[in-house]
Amino acid sequence: MLMRRSLLAAAALALTFSLGEFAARAWLARFADDAAVRKYGTLAQLRERWTERITPHRYLGYVNTPNFSSRDDRHNAHGLRGAEFPREKPAGELRIACLGGSTTYSTTVSDWRASYPAQLEARLHELGHTHVRVLNAGVQGWSSFESTLNLHLRLLELEPDVVIVYHGVNEVPPRLVWPHEAYRSDNSGFRRHAAQLRERGELWSRSALLRCVGVRAGWLRPSSALFELDPPTESWIGEQFDRQMWSAEYPSGFFATTPVERVLELNPPTHFERNLRTMMGMAHAHGFALVLATYAHLPPPGELRDSSYNSATFAAAIAQTNEVVRALASEPGDDVWLFDYVQRTPLKREHYHLWKRGDRELIDIHHPNAAGYRLQAETFAQFLVEQDLLRVDRR
């Protein structure tokens, strides 16, 4: 009797799971919107429904997919988020290229027109500078390593007159590598040699039902997460730090004997400084104005369980990179401007993105919402006008 009941219970459980799996697959295939597919879908479904927002690149790892389009979002033929424009610069046009990661790409807004670079262009046009075109050269997950190469390999041919560099939070993960010898100037301690778009093999990833439940509960990352699309190297310990922060187990394991602060001490932001110096050299050689902006974010919220990106550790590391920006911009030369955005930012808590992990509502202290990007654009526009950087004959 007990055996019969156990078999019936197992059969009922299997039937329930099968029906749930069928329903989850049908929902993702036929009824889920793009946002849901990005969150819960497999890479195959992302390719079909999301048209691959990012794509591998031989030198940069990955780039924004040229000609991507989804509802109110788009990449142009140059792989920049925004409207089309000709490669050859028309006479009288002034081009501003905005370099950065997700905070420049503006991942928290689904309409490209709500991104900070697009709103910067709109605001400058409102102020009468209709000859200005702003290029959104931000790519989510990129640090100054990729932006430096991108400026050299792909942006110079678009003839920028002003280049704004806004990096900070993405400079921290490349430093979280161990052993210290893995912290190399080519960033190989963090990034693999190229993006590896591959499906995960675990059962909970292959199952639509388990994947939906796991992502919803915060146990799994979505397939669209960059660390799934572009997996880091074995020497990167940032994911271990992040897991321990979410589970409130830090410091344990490796970090019980080597605190993350010690890792960052041994891996200072010297590569970030070198990358900015390389951009400074390009500015001098090619005649564009280089604006180095300090990186602004909200104070760490101090939650017991939260992302490592929201930690005091990351905040201290970002403060270091901001000091590098200030020091370099203060060196003699007429090609580099300092925009100390940290000192001028009007952004407050209500201007930042809220998100959910399970039943918890959390604040993303790095990514503004649409209103926050609008205020960021206003502040950057004021700086460009004040510094008289919008004259075509400035060169």
Residue, then its C-alpha position, 0 to 999 in steps of 0.5 A: m500500500l505504501m509503495r502504491r501511494s509513493l508511486l502515485a505521488a511520484a506520478a502526480l508530481a511528474l505529471t504536475f511538473s510536465l504540465g508546468e514545463f509545457a506551460a512555461r515553454a508555451w508561454l515563453a514561445r508564444f505569449a511572453d513579451d521581450a522583457a520576459v524572454r530576456k529574463y527567463g528565456t534560453l540563449a536560443q530564444l534570445r536569438e530568436r526573439w531578442t535578435e542578439r543585442i550583443t554579438p562577438h567581436r574579434y578584438l573587443g570580446y563583444v559589441n552592440t549588434p549593428n542594426f539591432s531593433s526591438r520595439d522602441d530600442r535600436h542600434n544603428a549600423h555602427g553598433l551605437r545605440g540610437a538613430e542612423f547617421p552617415r559615417e562621413k561627418p557633414a560640414g558644420e556638424l560637431r560630434i560628441a562620443c560618449l564612452g562607458g558601460s551600462t550607465t552610458y548605454s543606459t540599460t534601465v530604459s527600454d527606449w533609446r531616446a531615454s538614454y543619457p546620450a540621447q537626452l544630452e543631444a536633445r537638451l543641447h538642441e533645446l539650448g540652440h546647439t542644433h549642430v551637435r550629434v551625440l553618439n552613444a558608444g556605451v556597451q553594457g559590461w565594458s570597462s576602460f579596456e574595451s572603450t580604449l580599443n573601441l575609440h581607436l578601432r571604431l570611433l576615430e573614423l566617425e571623427p568625434d570632436v569631443v569624447i566623454v569618458y564615464h567609467g567607474v563601477n566596471e573598473v572594479p571587477p577586473r581588479l578582483v582576480w587571484p592570484h595577484e599575478a593574474y592581474r595583467s595589463d591585457n585584462s586576461g585575468f578577467r576576460r576570456h579571449a572572446a565572447q562565448l555564447r553557449e547554453r548551460g548544461e544543467l537540468w535547471s537551465r534546460s528546463a523552462l519551468l525550473r529556469c523561470v522559478g530560479v530566476r524569479a527567486g534569484w537563484l539563477r542569473p538570466s541567460s541575458a546576463l553578461f556573465e552568462l553570455d561572456p563568462p569570465t576566467e577561472s582567476w576571477i573571484g568577483e562572482q564568489f564575492d558576489r555570492q557571499m554578499w547575497s548570502a551574507e556569508y562574507p568573509s568565508g572560503f577564500f576571503a576568510t584568509t584574504p579579504v577582498e580589500r587585500v585583493l584590491e590593494l594588491n591590484p590597484p587601478t594602474h591599468f585604468e590609469r594607463n587606459l586613460r593616458t592612452m585616450m589622452g594620447m589619442a586626443h592629442a594626436h587626433g585633435f579632439a577634446l577629451v572630457l574625463a568625468t568622475y563616476a557618481h553613484l548613490p551611497p551603499p544602502g547597507e543591506l545585509r544581503d545585497s549585490s557586491y556592486n552595492s557594497a562599501t568595498f566597491a564604493a571605496a574602489i570607485a573613489q580610487t578611480n575617481e582620484v585617478v581621473r582628477a589627477l590625470a585631468s590636472e596634468p598640463g595640457d590643452d586636450v583634456w577637461l575634468f568634469d567632476y560629476v560627483q561634485r555636481t550631480p543632482l541625482k538622488r534616490e528617486h532618480y535611480h532604478l528599483w528592481k526585485r530579487g524574489d520578494r525583495e525590492l532593491i535599489d540599483i545605486h549605479h543605474p539611474n531611471a529615465a528621470g535620472y538620465r534626464l538630469q544627468a544629461e542636463t548636468f553634462a550639457q551645462f558643463l559642455v556649454e560652460q567650457d565652450l566645447l561646442r564650437v566647430d572651429r575649436r580645433 
